[in-house]
Amino acid sequence: MLVLPADLTRNQASACLLMLVQGLKAVPAEDVVVDATALTRFDSSALAVLLELRRESLAHGKNLRIRALPVRLRDLATVYGIAELLTAE
């Protein structure tokens, strides 16, 4: 399981994505779960990270599932028209 940090804004996005992609490559299972339980402070960069992680997971033949996506982030994804791309668990 991959874990999102408490803060995921523009300042943390690149480092977080790098960490998540490395973790993704280490997961042997076809289904990869990203736990967003700790995520409390975020901006649209969090969506960019999740979309890029989704792209990376598909490129590696894996399915990405997101656990405990905050309602505010889900609402933001809906506004941007990408909510269907973020599969919730």
All heavy atoms as an XYZ file, in Angstrom:
673
protein
N       0.840     -1.171      0.000
C       0.000      0.000      0.000
C       0.891      1.243      0.000
O       1.896      1.310      0.704
C      -0.900      0.001      1.235
C      -1.772      1.228      1.307
S      -2.828      1.352      2.757
C      -3.618     -0.224      2.788
N       0.503      2.217     -0.810
C       1.188      3.496     -0.857
C       0.403      4.480      0.002
O      -0.820      4.384      0.101
C       1.273      3.994     -2.292
C       1.898      3.035     -3.308
C       1.831      3.630     -4.701
C       3.325      2.729     -2.916
N       1.100      5.441      0.597
C       0.453      6.360      1.536
C       0.739      7.798      1.131
O       1.894      8.168      0.898
C       0.958      6.113      2.974
C       0.306      7.074      3.948
C       0.694      4.671      3.390
N      -0.325      8.597      1.067
C      -0.165     10.018      0.808
C       0.181     10.732      2.112
O      -0.297     10.347      3.172
C      -1.450     10.616      0.232
C      -1.863     10.147     -1.156
C      -3.157     10.837     -1.582
C      -0.776     10.412     -2.173
N       0.969     11.804      2.025
C       1.324     12.556      3.225
C       0.164     13.440      3.693
O      -0.835     13.587      2.985
C       2.500     13.420      2.753
C       2.219     13.635      1.305
C       1.594     12.342      0.821
N       0.321     14.052      4.844
C      -0.708     14.955      5.371
C      -0.824     16.209      4.504
O      -1.921     16.709      4.276
C      -0.394     15.330      6.809
N       0.305     16.705      4.022
C       0.330     17.894      3.164
C       0.746     17.503      1.756
O       1.795     16.886      1.569
C       1.333     18.925      3.689
C       0.931     19.536      5.011
O      -0.261     19.471      5.372
O       1.805     20.096      5.692
N      -0.060     17.906      0.793
C       0.284     17.648     -0.610
C      -0.143     18.853     -1.437
O      -1.251     18.918     -1.966
C      -0.361     16.365     -1.119
C      -0.023     15.935     -2.540
C       1.467     16.016     -2.830
C      -0.534     14.543     -2.817
N       0.738     19.836     -1.464
C       0.517     21.041     -2.244
C       1.618     21.132     -3.295
O       2.461     20.246     -3.405
C       0.524     22.297     -1.349
O       1.796     22.410     -0.720
C      -0.588     22.234     -0.303
N       1.631     22.211     -4.028
C       2.613     22.403     -5.089
C       4.040     22.209     -4.590
O       4.875     21.652     -5.290
C       2.445     23.799     -5.683
C       3.344     24.081     -6.858
C       3.112     25.470     -7.428
N       3.309     26.536     -6.463
C       4.490     27.089     -6.175
N       5.579     26.658     -6.762
N       4.571     28.070     -5.303
N       4.307     22.635     -3.358
C       5.663     22.531     -2.810
C       6.116     21.085     -2.603
O       7.304     20.802     -2.675
C       5.767     23.282     -1.485
C       5.613     24.776     -1.669
O       5.881     25.314     -2.731
N       5.153     25.450     -0.632
N       5.209     20.181     -2.311
C       5.552     18.788     -2.049
C       5.275     17.856     -3.221
O       5.648     16.686     -3.189
C       4.758     18.244     -0.837
C       4.963     18.955      0.453
C       4.024     20.124      0.657
O       3.041     20.277     -0.041
N       4.343     20.963      1.630
N       4.628     18.343     -4.254
C       4.115     17.470     -5.314
C       5.202     16.644     -6.006
O       5.051     15.431     -6.166
C       3.327     18.288     -6.338
N       6.274     17.267     -6.427
C       7.316     16.536     -7.171
C       7.953     15.441     -6.331
O       8.105     14.302     -6.794
C       8.396     17.500     -7.658
O       7.864     18.370     -8.620
N       8.312     15.771     -5.099
C       8.942     14.779     -4.215
C       7.972     13.654     -3.881
O       8.350     12.482     -3.855
C       9.440     15.447     -2.939
N       6.721     14.012     -3.664
C       5.712     12.999     -3.342
C       5.500     12.060     -4.527
O       5.442     10.846     -4.355
C       4.407     13.685     -2.952
S       3.104     12.535     -2.501
N       5.398     12.622     -5.721
C       5.204     11.789     -6.906
C       6.378     10.841     -7.105
O       6.176      9.656     -7.387
C       5.002     12.652     -8.151
C       4.804     11.890     -9.449
C       3.571     10.989     -9.380
C       4.696     12.865    -10.612
N       7.574     11.329     -6.938
C       8.757     10.483     -7.081
C       8.708      9.317     -6.097
O       8.946      8.165     -6.462
C      10.029     11.310     -6.867
C      11.340     10.565     -7.015
C      11.502      9.998     -8.413
C      12.495     11.493     -6.678
N       8.361      9.609     -4.843
C       8.256      8.574     -3.817
C       7.173      7.551     -4.176
O       7.379      6.343     -4.066
C       7.943      9.210     -2.468
C       7.709      8.208     -1.351
S       6.884      8.925      0.082
C       5.273      9.296     -0.580
N       6.031      8.038     -4.630
C       4.923      7.140     -4.956
C       5.241      6.258     -6.160
O       4.912      5.065     -6.173
C       3.648      7.948     -5.216
C       3.030      8.625     -3.995
C       1.945      9.600     -4.430
C       2.485      7.602     -3.006
N       5.881      6.809     -7.179
C       6.232      6.023     -8.358
C       7.245      4.945     -7.998
O       7.146      3.800     -8.464
C       6.734      6.933     -9.501
C       7.348      6.115    -10.628
C       5.590      7.787    -10.032
N       8.206      5.280     -7.159
C       9.170      4.274     -6.699
C       8.450      3.167     -5.938
O       8.738      1.985     -6.117
C      10.248      4.914     -5.837
C      11.207      5.762     -6.616
C      12.184      6.521     -5.734
O      12.034      6.593     -4.523
N      13.192      7.101     -6.351
N       7.508      3.552     -5.072
C       6.732      2.569     -4.331
C       5.885      1.712     -5.243
O       5.755      0.499     -5.052
N       5.296      2.331     -6.251
C       4.469      1.615     -7.224
C       5.263      0.504     -7.897
O       4.787     -0.620     -8.045
C       3.947      2.602     -8.270
C       3.195      2.016     -9.454
C       1.811      1.578     -9.029
C       3.116      3.022    -10.573
N       6.475      0.811     -8.283
C       7.317     -0.175     -8.964
C       7.683     -1.338     -8.055
O       7.946     -2.441     -8.525
C       8.579      0.497     -9.495
C       8.301      1.469    -10.615
C       9.551      2.203    -11.043
C       9.250      3.223    -12.120
N      10.457      3.990    -12.490
N       7.674     -1.089     -6.751
C       8.050     -2.128     -5.792
C       6.879     -3.034     -5.405
O       7.089     -4.091     -4.818
C       8.635     -1.496     -4.532
N       5.659     -2.630     -5.731
C       4.480     -3.426     -5.379
C       4.305     -4.535     -6.409
O       4.107     -4.253     -7.588
C       3.205     -2.548     -5.323
C       1.964     -3.393     -5.102
C       3.333     -1.490     -4.241
N       4.370     -5.803     -5.969
C       4.250     -6.897     -6.928
C       2.817     -7.151     -7.397
O       2.610     -7.731     -8.455
C       4.798     -8.104     -6.155
C       4.562     -7.770     -4.724
C       4.658     -6.274     -4.619
N       1.846     -6.718     -6.622
C       0.444     -6.999     -6.942
C      -0.029     -6.165     -8.125
O       0.505     -5.096     -8.421
C      -0.425     -6.703     -5.726
N      -1.050     -6.665     -8.794
C      -1.645     -5.953     -9.914
C      -2.478     -4.773     -9.429
O      -2.570     -3.751    -10.101
C      -2.527     -6.908    -10.730
C      -3.113     -6.285    -11.969
C      -3.925     -7.278    -12.768
O      -3.376     -8.299    -13.187
O      -5.117     -7.006    -12.970
N      -3.104     -4.906     -8.264
C      -3.903     -3.832     -7.684
C      -3.071     -3.085     -6.655
O      -2.541     -3.676     -5.714
C      -5.161     -4.383     -7.013
C      -6.174     -4.875     -8.033
O      -6.277     -4.265     -9.108
O      -6.854     -5.869     -7.755
N      -2.961     -1.785     -6.839
C      -2.191     -0.938     -5.938
C      -3.151      0.007     -5.243
O      -3.948      0.688     -5.890
C      -1.127     -0.133     -6.715
C      -0.367      0.788     -5.779
C      -0.191     -1.062     -7.447
N      -3.064      0.044     -3.914
C      -3.928      0.915     -3.120
C      -3.116      2.103     -2.624
O      -2.016      1.939     -2.102
C      -4.537      0.146     -1.921
C      -5.362      1.075     -1.047
C      -5.386     -1.016     -2.416
N      -3.689      3.294     -2.790
C      -3.104      4.514     -2.257
C      -3.988      4.964     -1.102
O      -5.181      5.220     -1.296
C      -3.030      5.627     -3.326
C      -2.511      6.912     -2.720
C      -2.176      5.184     -4.483
N      -3.419      5.038      0.083
C      -4.172      5.441      1.266
C      -4.062      6.950      1.442
O      -2.978      7.484      1.647
C      -3.621      4.727      2.496
C      -4.464      4.972      3.737
O      -5.442      5.750      3.674
O      -4.139      4.384      4.777
N      -5.194      7.635      1.354
C      -5.232      9.095      1.491
C      -5.762      9.522      2.852
O      -6.105     10.694      3.046
C      -6.091      9.687      0.380
N      -5.799      8.614      3.803
C      -6.351      8.902      5.127
C      -5.687     10.096      5.792
O      -6.358     10.936      6.394
C      -6.221      7.662      6.036
O      -6.885      6.571      5.414
C      -6.827      7.917      7.402
N      -4.369     10.206      5.687
C      -3.640     11.282      6.369
C      -3.756     12.631      5.661
O      -3.460     13.666      6.256
C      -2.167     10.903      6.496
N      -4.202     12.642      4.422
C      -4.225     13.863      3.611
C      -5.221     14.877      4.170
O      -6.429     14.650      4.158
C      -4.578     13.516      2.164
C      -4.446     14.608      1.124
C      -3.014     15.138      1.057
C      -4.874     14.091     -0.233
N      -4.703     15.991      4.668
C      -5.567     17.018      5.247
C      -5.371     18.391      4.597
O      -6.287     19.192      4.562
C      -5.324     17.174      6.765
O      -3.952     17.437      6.992
C      -5.748     15.911      7.505
N      -4.189     18.659      4.098
C      -3.894     19.948      3.468
C      -3.430     19.681      2.042
O      -2.414     19.016      1.831
C      -2.811     20.678      4.254
C      -2.547     22.072      3.778
C      -1.612     22.820      4.742
N      -1.086     23.970      4.053
C       0.132     24.039      3.538
N       0.972     23.050      3.661
N       0.519     25.127      2.909
N      -4.174     20.212      1.069
C      -3.859     19.915     -0.325
C      -4.400     21.010     -1.221
O      -5.207     21.841     -0.796
C      -4.444     18.560     -0.739
C      -5.915     18.426     -0.448
C      -6.860     18.902     -1.340
C      -6.346     17.845      0.728
C      -8.211     18.797     -1.072
C      -7.696     17.726      1.011
C      -8.636     18.205      0.108
N      -3.929     21.006     -2.445
C      -4.466     21.870     -3.493
C      -4.605     21.027     -4.757
O      -4.510     19.791     -4.690
C      -3.604     23.127     -3.684
C      -2.168     22.823     -4.087
O      -1.880     21.694     -4.544
O      -1.322     23.720     -3.957
N      -4.800     21.655     -5.884
C      -5.007     20.897     -7.120
C      -3.776     20.079     -7.506
O      -3.883     19.149     -8.308
C      -5.413     21.830     -8.261
O      -4.405     22.794     -8.487
N      -2.637     20.387     -6.926
C      -1.434     19.582     -7.183
C      -1.630     18.137     -6.749
O      -1.054     17.225     -7.341
C      -0.223     20.177     -6.457
O       0.036     21.474     -6.914
N      -2.423     17.923     -5.730
C      -2.699     16.555     -5.276
C      -3.389     15.761     -6.385
O      -3.093     14.584     -6.590
C      -3.559     16.574     -4.010
N      -4.282     16.417     -7.100
C      -4.939     15.738     -8.227
C      -3.937     15.427     -9.328
O      -3.972     14.345     -9.908
C      -6.068     16.606     -8.787
C      -7.275     16.811     -7.884
C      -8.254     17.776     -8.523
C      -7.941     15.483     -7.560
N      -3.045     16.351     -9.595
C      -2.025     16.120    -10.616
C      -1.148     14.935    -10.239
O      -0.820     14.096    -11.092
C      -1.178     17.378    -10.800
N      -0.789     14.832     -8.973
C       0.026     13.706     -8.502
C      -0.735     12.399     -8.692
O      -0.190     11.415     -9.194
C       0.432     13.903     -7.028
C       0.990     12.621     -6.421
C       1.461     15.035     -6.913
N      -1.990     12.378     -8.298
C      -2.780     11.150     -8.422
C      -2.997     10.757     -9.880
O      -2.955      9.565    -10.218
C      -4.116     11.310     -7.700
C      -4.019     11.362     -6.180
C      -5.366     11.709     -5.568
C      -3.493     10.046     -5.625
N      -3.204     11.734    -10.747
C      -3.382     11.415    -12.170
C      -2.098     10.878    -12.787
O      -2.132      9.939    -13.581
C      -3.866     12.647    -12.933
C      -5.316     13.054    -12.666
C      -5.621     14.363    -13.376
C      -6.281     11.965    -13.095
N      -0.982     11.458    -12.431
C       0.298     10.963    -12.960
C       0.594      9.568    -12.406
O       1.095      8.698    -13.125
C       1.429     11.932    -12.613
C       2.775     11.490    -13.138
C       2.870     11.367    -14.654
O       2.022     11.933    -15.377
O       3.803     10.698    -15.135
N       0.273      9.351    -11.138
C       0.466      8.029    -10.549
C      -0.438      7.008    -11.238
O      -0.026      5.870    -11.484
C       0.193      8.060     -9.047
C       0.483      6.775     -8.298
C       1.957      6.389     -8.408
C       0.083      6.917     -6.836
N      -1.639      7.411    -11.587
C      -2.554      6.528    -12.323
C      -1.947      6.168    -13.683
O      -1.957      5.021    -14.097
C      -3.904      7.206    -12.516
C      -4.892      6.388    -13.319
C      -6.205      7.150    -13.515
N      -7.139      6.347    -14.261
C      -7.251      6.359    -15.593
N      -6.471      7.130    -16.321
N      -8.139      5.598    -16.193
N      -1.399      7.179    -14.365
C      -0.773      6.935    -15.661
C       0.398      5.966    -15.536
O       0.533      5.027    -16.315
C      -0.299      8.256    -16.270
C       0.171      8.137    -17.707
C       0.794      9.416    -18.222
N       2.085      9.692    -17.604
C       3.218      9.055    -17.895
N       3.222      8.075    -18.766
N       4.348      9.377    -17.296
N       1.214      6.165    -14.520
C       2.355      5.274    -14.279
C       1.885      3.860    -13.959
O       2.474      2.887    -14.422
C       3.214      5.802    -13.130
C       4.056      6.988    -13.485
C       5.236      6.635    -14.373
O       5.753      5.507    -14.297
O       5.657      7.508    -15.143
N       0.837      3.747    -13.166
C       0.352      2.412    -12.803
C      -0.176      1.676    -14.033
O       0.100      0.491    -14.214
C      -0.720      2.490    -11.706
O      -1.886      3.112    -12.172
N      -0.905      2.380    -14.883
C      -1.400      1.757    -16.116
C      -0.244      1.346    -17.018
O      -0.294      0.292    -17.648
C      -2.346      2.710    -16.846
C      -3.690      2.971    -16.154
C      -4.465      4.057    -16.898
C      -4.501      1.704    -16.025
N       0.787      2.146    -17.071
C       1.962      1.826    -17.887
C       2.671      0.571    -17.387
O       3.320     -0.130    -18.157
C       2.934      3.007    -17.900
N       2.517      0.291    -16.096
C       3.126     -0.908    -15.512
C       2.120     -2.063    -15.383
O       2.387     -3.055    -14.711
C       3.711     -0.582    -14.133
C       4.958      0.229    -14.210
N       4.952      1.599    -14.254
C       6.253     -0.156    -14.289
C       6.192      2.039    -14.345
N       7.007      0.998    -14.378
N       0.945     -1.910    -16.015
C      -0.057     -2.974    -16.006
C      -0.736     -3.161    -14.663
O      -1.173     -4.263    -14.337
N      -0.840     -2.076    -13.901
C      -1.440     -2.169    -12.564
C      -2.678     -1.280    -12.477
O      -2.814     -0.302    -13.205
C      -0.422     -1.741    -11.505
C       0.798     -2.642    -11.481
C       1.785     -2.220    -10.428
C       2.991     -3.166    -10.488
N       3.861     -3.012     -9.346
N      -3.572     -1.662    -11.575
C      -4.782     -0.888    -11.307
C      -4.560     -0.079    -10.041
O      -4.082     -0.599     -9.037
C      -5.980     -1.811    -11.094
C      -6.246     -2.675    -12.299
O      -6.280     -2.190    -13.418
N      -6.404     -3.966    -12.075
N      -4.928      1.194    -10.077
C      -4.755      2.081     -8.931
C      -6.090      2.316     -8.250
O      -7.076      2.636     -8.908
C      -4.163      3.413     -9.404
C      -3.759      4.384     -8.315
C      -2.540      3.858     -7.568
C      -3.466      5.746     -8.917
N      -6.115      2.135     -6.951
C      -7.316      2.390     -6.161
C      -6.945      3.354     -5.042
O      -5.861      3.252     -4.476
C      -7.847      1.104     -5.562
C      -8.113      0.035     -6.592
C      -9.448     -0.623     -6.367
N      -9.691     -1.694     -7.296
C     -10.122     -1.529     -8.539
N     -10.329     -0.334     -8.989
N     -10.339     -2.544     -9.334
N      -7.838      4.273     -4.740
C      -7.563      5.271     -3.716
C      -8.491      5.048     -2.535
O      -9.715      5.013     -2.696
C      -7.734      6.686     -4.278
C      -6.813      6.855     -5.484
C      -7.427      7.731     -3.207
C      -7.090      8.067     -6.313
N      -7.895      4.922     -1.377
C      -8.650      4.700     -0.136
C      -8.746      6.019      0.629
O      -7.764      6.717      0.792
C      -7.942      3.662      0.735
C      -8.599      3.464      2.090
C      -7.873      2.464      2.925
N      -8.048      1.167      2.295
C      -7.302      0.115      2.552
N      -6.308      0.197      3.404
N      -7.521     -1.030      1.954
N      -9.941      6.345      1.077
C     -10.209      7.493      1.951
C      -9.855      8.825      1.294
O      -9.278      9.708      1.931
C      -9.482      7.326      3.284
N     -10.218      8.995      0.042
C     -10.012     10.266     -0.638
C     -10.867     11.326      0.055
O     -12.078     11.135      0.214
C     -10.407     10.151     -2.112
C     -10.077     11.330     -3.011
C      -8.564     11.475     -3.147
C     -10.702     11.138     -4.379
N     -10.264     12.432      0.511
C     -11.051     13.466      1.201
C     -12.182     13.994      0.316
O     -12.013     14.128     -0.907
C     -10.024     14.569      1.477
C      -8.704     13.872      1.479
C      -8.844     12.762      0.472
N     -13.302     14.274      0.920
C     -14.474     14.747      0.184
C     -14.146     16.017     -0.598
O     -14.538     16.149     -1.759
C     -15.655     14.986      1.152
C     -16.814     15.663      0.444
C     -16.101     13.679      1.774
N     -13.411     16.928      0.000
C     -13.065     18.181     -0.692
C     -12.222     17.920     -1.931
O     -12.380     18.585     -2.952
C     -12.320     19.130      0.257
C     -13.206     19.739      1.315
C     -12.505     20.768      2.215
N     -11.143     21.113      1.899
C     -10.078     20.822      2.657
N     -10.225     20.148      3.787
N      -8.873     21.201      2.296
N     -11.337     16.933     -1.873
C     -10.525     16.602     -3.038
C     -11.371     15.909     -4.101
O     -11.220     16.161     -5.296
C      -9.329     15.730     -2.640
C      -8.268     15.530     -3.712
C      -7.722     16.869     -4.219
C      -7.139     14.670     -3.199
N     -12.290     15.080     -3.674
C     -13.215     14.432     -4.615
C     -14.081     15.488     -5.305
O     -14.315     15.430     -6.511
C     -14.096     13.417     -3.882
C     -14.937     12.572     -4.820
C     -15.758     11.516     -4.111
N     -14.968     10.700     -3.210
C     -15.217     10.575     -1.901
N     -16.237     11.195     -1.353
N     -14.463      9.809     -1.153
N     -14.537     16.476     -4.525
C     -15.330     17.563     -5.107
C     -14.513     18.364     -6.117
O     -15.023     18.743     -7.166
C     -15.852     18.495     -4.003
C     -16.909     17.846     -3.126
O     -17.450     16.785     -3.514
O     -17.183     18.401     -2.040
N     -13.251     18.617     -5.801
C     -12.372     19.341     -6.719
C     -12.178     18.538     -8.010
O     -12.206     19.096     -9.103
C     -11.033     19.622     -6.044
C     -10.059     20.530     -6.780
C     -10.675     21.900     -7.050
C      -8.787     20.679     -5.959
N     -12.027     17.248     -7.887
C     -11.890     16.383     -9.061
C     -13.157     16.436     -9.915
O     -13.085     16.429    -11.147
C     -11.589     14.952     -8.636
N     -14.306     16.518     -9.278
C     -15.571     16.617    -10.002
C     -15.648     17.934    -10.770
O     -16.045     17.961    -11.939
C     -16.756     16.495     -9.027
O     -16.682     15.221     -8.379
C     -18.089     16.613     -9.752
N     -15.229     19.013    -10.135
C     -15.226     20.323    -10.791
C     -14.338     20.299    -12.029
O     -14.692     20.838    -13.083
C     -14.763     21.427     -9.809
C     -14.468     22.733    -10.534
C     -15.809     21.646     -8.725
N     -13.185     19.646    -11.926
C     -12.254     19.554    -13.056
C     -12.666     18.485    -14.076
O     -12.027     18.348    -15.120
C     -10.839     19.250    -12.572
C     -10.146     20.432    -11.942
C      -9.588     20.335    -10.685
C     -10.033     21.643    -12.617
C      -8.942     21.425    -10.099
C      -9.394     22.727    -12.051
C      -8.848     22.612    -10.797
O      -8.201     23.678    -10.223
N     -13.697     17.693    -13.754
C     -14.182     16.689    -14.686
C     -13.321     15.437    -14.763
O     -13.315     14.750    -15.781
N     -12.604     15.148    -13.692
C     -11.704     13.980    -13.696
C     -12.030     12.974    -12.595
O     -11.268     12.034    -12.387
C     -10.236     14.428    -13.576
C     -10.006     15.200    -12.279
C      -9.802     15.229    -14.792
C      -8.558     15.454    -11.958
N     -13.146     13.148    -11.917
C     -13.475     12.267    -10.791
C     -13.532     10.799    -11.211
O     -13.111      9.925    -10.453
C     -14.798     12.699    -10.161
N     -13.995     10.520    -12.414
C     -14.120      9.129    -12.864
C     -12.756      8.470    -13.074
O     -12.652      7.250    -13.121
C     -14.954      9.022    -14.135
C     -14.320      9.638    -15.356
C     -14.471     11.157    -15.474
O     -15.146     11.763    -14.636
O     -13.867     11.724    -16.396
N     -11.712      9.277    -13.187
C     -10.363      8.723    -13.362
C      -9.734      8.282    -12.043
O      -8.763      7.531    -12.037
C      -9.444      9.746    -14.033
C      -9.859     10.177    -15.434
C      -8.926     11.263    -15.945
C      -9.904      9.005    -16.381
N     -10.286      8.757    -10.943
C      -9.747      8.423     -9.630
C     -10.636      7.370     -8.979
O     -11.645      7.681     -8.364
C      -9.664      9.681     -8.751
C      -8.826     10.816     -9.325
C      -8.887     12.030     -8.425
C      -7.387     10.378     -9.549
N     -10.271      6.121     -9.154
C     -11.056      5.013     -8.656
C     -10.937      4.928     -7.148
O      -9.842      4.777     -6.616
C     -10.587      3.698     -9.290
O     -10.616      3.838    -10.689
C     -11.472      2.542     -8.876
N     -12.063      5.051     -6.474
C     -12.076      4.960     -5.017
C     -12.255      3.520     -4.585
O     -12.834      2.707     -5.291
C     -13.186      5.820     -4.436
N     -11.721      3.227     -3.426
C     -11.869      1.872     -2.880
C     -13.006      1.877     -1.892
O     -13.241      2.810     -1.173
C     -10.572      1.459     -2.175
C     -10.646      0.048     -1.681
C      -9.321     -0.402     -1.091
O      -9.001      0.052      0.002
O      -8.649     -1.191     -1.744
